[in-house]
Amino acid sequence: MNSDWQTFLAAAVVVSTLVVFAVRLARPKKKSGCRKNCGCGK
């Protein structure tokens, strides 16, 4: 019975990590390229 909360917490950590990865993959990619103050020397 003592490990019930640990099992729930471990499952919550795994689920929240999967949600973070899914959100980051679903987010539209930023366009690459030079902008005004990027410091690339162009």
PyMOL Python script that loads the backbone (N, CA, C, O; Angstrom):
from pymol import cmd

cmd.read_pdbstr("""\
ATOM      1  N   MET A   1       0.807  -1.200   0.000  1.00  0.00           N
ATOM      2  CA  MET A   1       0.000   0.000   0.000  1.00  0.00           C
ATOM      3  C   MET A   1       0.847   1.259   0.000  1.00  0.00           C
ATOM      4  O   MET A   1       0.425   2.291  -0.521  1.00  0.00           O
ATOM      5  N   ASN A   2       2.015   1.187   0.568  1.00  0.00           N
ATOM      6  CA  ASN A   2       2.873   2.363   0.670  1.00  0.00           C
ATOM      7  C   ASN A   2       3.371   2.823  -0.690  1.00  0.00           C
ATOM      8  O   ASN A   2       3.621   4.013  -0.886  1.00  0.00           O
ATOM      9  N   SER A   3       3.519   1.903  -1.627  1.00  0.00           N
ATOM     10  CA  SER A   3       4.062   2.278  -2.928  1.00  0.00           C
ATOM     11  C   SER A   3       2.987   2.729  -3.912  1.00  0.00           C
ATOM     12  O   SER A   3       3.309   3.029  -5.062  1.00  0.00           O
ATOM     13  N   ASP A   4       1.727   2.787  -3.499  1.00  0.00           N
ATOM     14  CA  ASP A   4       0.668   3.238  -4.401  1.00  0.00           C
ATOM     15  C   ASP A   4       0.892   4.667  -4.863  1.00  0.00           C
ATOM     16  O   ASP A   4       0.714   4.965  -6.044  1.00  0.00           O
ATOM     17  N   TRP A   5       1.272   5.543  -3.971  1.00  0.00           N
ATOM     18  CA  TRP A   5       1.481   6.941  -4.359  1.00  0.00           C
ATOM     19  C   TRP A   5       2.707   7.070  -5.243  1.00  0.00           C
ATOM     20  O   TRP A   5       2.750   7.947  -6.106  1.00  0.00           O
ATOM     21  N   GLN A   6       3.722   6.203  -5.048  1.00  0.00           N
ATOM     22  CA  GLN A   6       4.911   6.254  -5.895  1.00  0.00           C
ATOM     23  C   GLN A   6       4.592   5.799  -7.310  1.00  0.00           C
ATOM     24  O   GLN A   6       5.108   6.359  -8.277  1.00  0.00           O
ATOM     25  N   THR A   7       3.751   4.794  -7.433  1.00  0.00           N
ATOM     26  CA  THR A   7       3.331   4.331  -8.752  1.00  0.00           C
ATOM     27  C   THR A   7       2.538   5.410  -9.475  1.00  0.00           C
ATOM     28  O   THR A   7       2.756   5.664 -10.659  1.00  0.00           O
ATOM     29  N   PHE A   8       1.623   6.039  -8.760  1.00  0.00           N
ATOM     30  CA  PHE A   8       0.832   7.118  -9.351  1.00  0.00           C
ATOM     31  C   PHE A   8       1.729   8.283  -9.762  1.00  0.00           C
ATOM     32  O   PHE A   8       1.547   8.850 -10.839  1.00  0.00           O
ATOM     33  N   LEU A   9       2.692   8.644  -8.921  1.00  0.00           N
ATOM     34  CA  LEU A   9       3.592   9.751  -9.224  1.00  0.00           C
ATOM     35  C   LEU A   9       4.472   9.432 -10.431  1.00  0.00           C
ATOM     36  O   LEU A   9       4.687  10.298 -11.279  1.00  0.00           O
ATOM     37  N   ALA A  10       4.976   8.219 -10.519  1.00  0.00           N
ATOM     38  CA  ALA A  10       5.797   7.816 -11.663  1.00  0.00           C
ATOM     39  C   ALA A  10       4.986   7.863 -12.956  1.00  0.00           C
ATOM     40  O   ALA A  10       5.480   8.324 -13.985  1.00  0.00           O
ATOM     41  N   ALA A  11       3.743   7.388 -12.905  1.00  0.00           N
ATOM     42  CA  ALA A  11       2.885   7.438 -14.088  1.00  0.00           C
ATOM     43  C   ALA A  11       2.588   8.880 -14.480  1.00  0.00           C
ATOM     44  O   ALA A  11       2.542   9.200 -15.668  1.00  0.00           O
ATOM     45  N   ALA A  12       2.388   9.750 -13.500  1.00  0.00           N
ATOM     46  CA  ALA A  12       2.119  11.161 -13.789  1.00  0.00           C
ATOM     47  C   ALA A  12       3.328  11.823 -14.439  1.00  0.00           C
ATOM     48  O   ALA A  12       3.172  12.645 -15.343  1.00  0.00           O
ATOM     49  N   VAL A  13       4.525  11.476 -13.990  1.00  0.00           N
ATOM     50  CA  VAL A  13       5.742  12.041 -14.588  1.00  0.00           C
ATOM     51  C   VAL A  13       5.886  11.585 -16.033  1.00  0.00           C
ATOM     52  O   VAL A  13       6.228  12.384 -16.905  1.00  0.00           O
ATOM     53  N   VAL A  14       5.630  10.314 -16.290  1.00  0.00           N
ATOM     54  CA  VAL A  14       5.732   9.790 -17.654  1.00  0.00           C
ATOM     55  C   VAL A  14       4.710  10.443 -18.570  1.00  0.00           C
ATOM     56  O   VAL A  14       5.041  10.835 -19.689  1.00  0.00           O
ATOM     57  N   VAL A  15       3.478  10.562 -18.109  1.00  0.00           N
ATOM     58  CA  VAL A  15       2.426  11.173 -18.924  1.00  0.00           C
ATOM     59  C   VAL A  15       2.734  12.637 -19.202  1.00  0.00           C
ATOM     60  O   VAL A  15       2.563  13.102 -20.329  1.00  0.00           O
ATOM     61  N   SER A  16       3.186  13.368 -18.189  1.00  0.00           N
ATOM     62  CA  SER A  16       3.485  14.792 -18.407  1.00  0.00           C
ATOM     63  C   SER A  16       4.667  14.966 -19.359  1.00  0.00           C
ATOM     64  O   SER A  16       4.682  15.912 -20.146  1.00  0.00           O
ATOM     65  N   THR A  17       5.652  14.078 -19.303  1.00  0.00           N
ATOM     66  CA  THR A  17       6.768  14.142 -20.242  1.00  0.00           C
ATOM     67  C   THR A  17       6.297  13.882 -21.667  1.00  0.00           C
ATOM     68  O   THR A  17       6.726  14.566 -22.596  1.00  0.00           O
ATOM     69  N   LEU A  18       5.426  12.910 -21.844  1.00  0.00           N
ATOM     70  CA  LEU A  18       4.882  12.630 -23.174  1.00  0.00           C
ATOM     71  C   LEU A  18       4.068  13.802 -23.705  1.00  0.00           C
ATOM     72  O   LEU A  18       4.117  14.098 -24.899  1.00  0.00           O
ATOM     73  N   VAL A  19       3.331  14.463 -22.844  1.00  0.00           N
ATOM     74  CA  VAL A  19       2.545  15.634 -23.261  1.00  0.00           C
ATOM     75  C   VAL A  19       3.473  16.757 -23.708  1.00  0.00           C
ATOM     76  O   VAL A  19       3.211  17.412 -24.716  1.00  0.00           O
ATOM     77  N   VAL A  20       4.549  16.984 -22.971  1.00  0.00           N
ATOM     78  CA  VAL A  20       5.500  18.038 -23.350  1.00  0.00           C
ATOM     79  C   VAL A  20       6.111  17.735 -24.708  1.00  0.00           C
ATOM     80  O   VAL A  20       6.206  18.630 -25.549  1.00  0.00           O
ATOM     81  N   PHE A  21       6.529  16.487 -24.945  1.00  0.00           N
ATOM     82  CA  PHE A  21       7.093  16.131 -26.247  1.00  0.00           C
ATOM     83  C   PHE A  21       6.071  16.288 -27.362  1.00  0.00           C
ATOM     84  O   PHE A  21       6.413  16.765 -28.444  1.00  0.00           O
ATOM     85  N   ALA A  22       4.833  15.899 -27.123  1.00  0.00           N
ATOM     86  CA  ALA A  22       3.794  16.011 -28.148  1.00  0.00           C
ATOM     87  C   ALA A  22       3.517  17.473 -28.487  1.00  0.00           C
ATOM     88  O   ALA A  22       3.337  17.814 -29.656  1.00  0.00           O
ATOM     89  N   VAL A  23       3.483  18.328 -27.485  1.00  0.00           N
ATOM     90  CA  VAL A  23       3.236  19.756 -27.724  1.00  0.00           C
ATOM     91  C   VAL A  23       4.388  20.358 -28.510  1.00  0.00           C
ATOM     92  O   VAL A  23       4.168  21.154 -29.424  1.00  0.00           O
ATOM     93  N   ARG A  24       5.609  19.989 -28.165  1.00  0.00           N
ATOM     94  CA  ARG A  24       6.764  20.540 -28.879  1.00  0.00           C
ATOM     95  C   ARG A  24       6.811  20.067 -30.321  1.00  0.00           C
ATOM     96  O   ARG A  24       7.238  20.817 -31.199  1.00  0.00           O
ATOM     97  N   LEU A  25       6.381  18.838 -30.585  1.00  0.00           N
ATOM     98  CA  LEU A  25       6.354  18.340 -31.957  1.00  0.00           C
ATOM     99  C   LEU A  25       5.227  18.970 -32.760  1.00  0.00           C
ATOM    100  O   LEU A  25       5.376  19.181 -33.963  1.00  0.00           O
ATOM    101  N   ALA A  26       4.110  19.271 -32.123  1.00  0.00           N
ATOM    102  CA  ALA A  26       2.955  19.816 -32.820  1.00  0.00           C
ATOM    103  C   ALA A  26       3.085  21.312 -33.075  1.00  0.00           C
ATOM    104  O   ALA A  26       2.414  21.854 -33.953  1.00  0.00           O
ATOM    105  N   ARG A  27       3.936  21.974 -32.319  1.00  0.00           N
ATOM    106  CA  ARG A  27       4.106  23.423 -32.482  1.00  0.00           C
ATOM    107  C   ARG A  27       4.725  23.719 -33.845  1.00  0.00           C
ATOM    108  O   ARG A  27       5.646  23.019 -34.266  1.00  0.00           O
ATOM    109  N   PRO A  28       4.241  24.732 -34.531  1.00  0.00           N
ATOM    110  CA  PRO A  28       4.817  25.063 -35.844  1.00  0.00           C
ATOM    111  C   PRO A  28       6.281  25.489 -35.703  1.00  0.00           C
ATOM    112  O   PRO A  28       6.670  26.153 -34.741  1.00  0.00           O
ATOM    113  N   LYS A  29       7.049  25.097 -36.663  1.00  0.00           N
ATOM    114  CA  LYS A  29       8.480  25.414 -36.649  1.00  0.00           C
ATOM    115  C   LYS A  29       8.700  26.888 -36.976  1.00  0.00           C
ATOM    116  O   LYS A  29       7.988  27.477 -37.788  1.00  0.00           O
ATOM    117  N   LYS A  30       9.697  27.462 -36.327  1.00  0.00           N
ATOM    118  CA  LYS A  30      10.049  28.848 -36.636  1.00  0.00           C
ATOM    119  C   LYS A  30      10.836  28.867 -37.940  1.00  0.00           C
ATOM    120  O   LYS A  30      11.630  27.967 -38.216  1.00  0.00           O
ATOM    121  N   LYS A  31      10.608  29.886 -38.719  1.00  0.00           N
ATOM    122  CA  LYS A  31      11.324  30.011 -39.980  1.00  0.00           C
ATOM    123  C   LYS A  31      12.775  30.382 -39.686  1.00  0.00           C
ATOM    124  O   LYS A  31      13.056  31.279 -38.891  1.00  0.00           O
ATOM    125  N   SER A  32      13.679  29.679 -40.338  1.00  0.00           N
ATOM    126  CA  SER A  32      15.084  30.001 -40.157  1.00  0.00           C
ATOM    127  C   SER A  32      15.461  31.117 -41.118  1.00  0.00           C
ATOM    128  O   SER A  32      14.773  31.356 -42.111  1.00  0.00           O
ATOM    129  N   GLY A  33      16.517  31.769 -40.824  1.00  0.00           N
ATOM    130  CA  GLY A  33      16.967  32.842 -41.680  1.00  0.00           C
ATOM    131  C   GLY A  33      17.495  33.982 -40.857  1.00  0.00           C
ATOM    132  O   GLY A  33      17.345  34.016 -39.635  1.00  0.00           O
ATOM    133  N   CYS A  34      18.103  34.898 -41.528  1.00  0.00           N
ATOM    134  CA  CYS A  34      18.720  36.022 -40.853  1.00  0.00           C
ATOM    135  C   CYS A  34      17.663  37.074 -40.522  1.00  0.00           C
ATOM    136  O   CYS A  34      16.808  37.408 -41.343  1.00  0.00           O
ATOM    137  N   ARG A  35      17.747  37.570 -39.329  1.00  0.00           N
ATOM    138  CA  ARG A  35      16.875  38.666 -38.915  1.00  0.00           C
ATOM    139  C   ARG A  35      17.749  39.877 -38.636  1.00  0.00           C
ATOM    140  O   ARG A  35      18.967  39.818 -38.806  1.00  0.00           O
ATOM    141  N   LYS A  36      17.154  40.943 -38.223  1.00  0.00           N
ATOM    142  CA  LYS A  36      17.887  42.209 -38.106  1.00  0.00           C
ATOM    143  C   LYS A  36      19.073  42.148 -37.155  1.00  0.00           C
ATOM    144  O   LYS A  36      20.181  42.534 -37.530  1.00  0.00           O
ATOM    145  N   ASN A  37      18.868  41.679 -35.951  1.00  0.00           N
ATOM    146  CA  ASN A  37      19.922  41.729 -34.940  1.00  0.00           C
ATOM    147  C   ASN A  37      20.427  40.350 -34.560  1.00  0.00           C
ATOM    148  O   ASN A  37      20.546  40.041 -33.374  1.00  0.00           O
ATOM    149  N   CYS A  38      20.724  39.521 -35.540  1.00  0.00           N
ATOM    150  CA  CYS A  38      21.158  38.170 -35.221  1.00  0.00           C
ATOM    151  C   CYS A  38      22.660  38.089 -34.960  1.00  0.00           C
ATOM    152  O   CYS A  38      23.124  37.134 -34.336  1.00  0.00           O
ATOM    153  N   GLY A  39      23.429  39.076 -35.426  1.00  0.00           N
ATOM    154  CA  GLY A  39      24.871  39.081 -35.199  1.00  0.00           C
ATOM    155  C   GLY A  39      25.638  38.198 -36.151  1.00  0.00           C
ATOM    156  O   GLY A  39      26.777  37.834 -35.858  1.00  0.00           O
ATOM    157  N   CYS A  40      25.050  37.836 -37.293  1.00  0.00           N
ATOM    158  CA  CYS A  40      25.733  36.942 -38.217  1.00  0.00           C
ATOM    159  C   CYS A  40      26.661  37.680 -39.174  1.00  0.00           C
ATOM    160  O   CYS A  40      27.415  37.035 -39.903  1.00  0.00           O
ATOM    161  N   GLY A  41      26.630  39.001 -39.195  1.00  0.00           N
ATOM    162  CA  GLY A  41      27.554  39.762 -40.030  1.00  0.00           C
ATOM    163  C   GLY A  41      27.029  40.054 -41.422  1.00  0.00           C
ATOM    164  O   GLY A  41      27.781  40.564 -42.252  1.00  0.00           O
ATOM    165  N   LYS A  42      25.780  39.757 -41.712  1.00  0.00           N
ATOM    166  CA  LYS A  42      25.255  40.038 -43.052  1.00  0.00           C
ATOM    167  C   LYS A  42      24.713  41.451 -43.109  1.00  0.00           C
ATOM    168  O   LYS A  42      24.225  41.884 -44.153  1.00  0.00           O
TER     169      LYS A  42
END
""", "prot")
cmd.dss("prot")
cmd.show_as("cartoon", "prot")
cmd.util.cbc("prot")
cmd.orient("prot")
